Amino acid sequence: MPKRLYAVAYDVADDTRRVKLANLLKSYGERVQLSVFECYLDEELLQDLKARARRVLDLGQDALRLYPVRGEVEVLGGGPLGAQDPSFVVV
């Protein structure tokens, strides 16, 4: 199954949960902003990430958003950008 690029953003109210979620996301992709990761995921990895994130998050207070990316990613300004497939773009 092919992998797709996802922009994964979160808003977590509690510091402990925030650190746990960030550490979890590091195992799936690369941090590109303080609360945004770029992750290449196939369907199995996507479902695994969501299941593991549910165990960390308080769904009444926290949010995790997964945006599939299409096309080429454009970056303005500094900051790291991980290895990317040039066929993807944030729209």
DABEL-V905653 format. One record per residue. N is the residue number from 1. RES is the residue in one small letter. PHI is phi in whole degrees, 0 to 359 (NA if undefined). Layout:
n: <N N>
res: <RES RES>
phi: <PHI PHI>
This chain:
n: <1 2 3 4 5 6 7 8 9 10 11 12 13 14 15 16 17 18 19 20 21 22 23 24 25 26 27 28 29 30 31 32 33 34 35 36 37 38 39 40 41 42 43 44 45 46 47 48 49 50 51 52 53 54 55 56 57 58 59 60 61 62 63 64 65 66 67 68 69 70 71 72 73 74 75 76 77 78 79 80 81 82 83 84 85 86 87 88 89 90 91>
res: <m p k r l y a v a y d v a d d t r r v k l a n l l k s y g e r v q l s v f e c y l d e e l l q d l k a r a r r v l d l g q d a l r l y p v r g e v e v l g g g p l g a q d p s f v v v>
phi: <NA 289 270 242 276 237 269 244 239 220 223 238 287 257 301 296 295 298 295 298 293 300 295 298 296 299 280 248 192 240 288 241 214 303 235 225 238 251 228 268 228 269 299 295 295 299 294 296 302 297 296 291 295 301 285 266 283 261 293 276 239 253 219 230 239 240 251 293 255 237 89 265 273 249 239 246 95 281 109 287 229 290 301 225 277 294 270 247 213 282 246>
